[in-house]
Amino acid sequence: MRSVTGVPCPACGTTRGLLHLLHGEAWQAVVSNPNVLIVAPAALVFTFALVGGWLCRKPFTQQIYAQVQRVLSRKRVFAAFVAWELCVWAFLLFRHFH
């Protein structure tokens, strides 16, 4: 989106934020993109589920995906997620234009 319109998308800076987090720069990670607060824990859980599933020969990742899908299908949870993303986007747009 940014390369076409010049406006950052809600995900812009997430990878940079994860790299900051890996270097121990927590505040810089959040400033790069607050989605790091959701993406980093999710990536850890998913990684442990993949490794655990491989070691135990059980489909943990499918179970986690099904559980996340059930949670996000609740209207209030989905509305909160959308509100979070809109706030993140507003933050990125504010930072971009000021």
PEFENSUL-V566311 format. One record per backbone hydrogen bond with DSSP energy under -0.5 kcal/mol. NH is the residue of the N-H (numbers start at 1). CO is the residue of the C=O. E is the energy in kcal/mol with one decimal. If there is no record, write none. Layout:
nh=[NH,NH]
co=[CO,CO]
e=[E,E]
This chain:
nh=[5,6,6,7,12,14,17,18,19,20,21,22,23,24,25,26,29,30,31,32,33,36,37,38,39,40,42,43,44,45,46,47,48,49,50,51,52,53,54,55,56,57,58,60,63,64,65,66,67,68,69,70,71,72,73,74,78,79,80,81,82,83,84,85,86,87,88,89,90,91,92,93,94,95,96,97,98]
co=[1,1,2,1,9,11,13,14,15,16,17,18,19,21,20,24,25,26,27,28,29,33,34,35,35,36,38,39,40,41,42,43,44,45,46,47,48,49,50,51,52,53,53,58,59,60,61,62,63,64,65,66,67,68,69,71,74,75,76,77,78,79,80,81,82,83,84,85,86,87,88,89,90,91,92,93,94]
e=[-3.1,-0.6,-1.8,-0.5,-1.5,-2.2,-2.6,-2.4,-2.1,-2.2,-2.4,-2.2,-1.3,-1.6,-2.9,-1.1,-2.0,-2.1,-2.4,-2.2,-1.8,-2.1,-1.9,-1.7,-3.2,-2.0,-1.8,-2.7,-2.1,-2.6,-2.6,-2.4,-2.7,-2.3,-2.4,-2.5,-3.0,-2.6,-2.1,-2.7,-2.8,-1.1,-1.2,-2.0,-1.5,-2.6,-2.6,-2.4,-2.1,-2.8,-2.5,-2.1,-2.3,-2.9,-1.2,-1.4,-2.7,-2.7,-2.3,-2.3,-2.6,-2.5,-2.5,-2.4,-2.3,-2.2,-2.6,-2.6,-2.5,-2.4,-2.5,-2.8,-2.7,-2.5,-2.2,-2.4,-1.2]
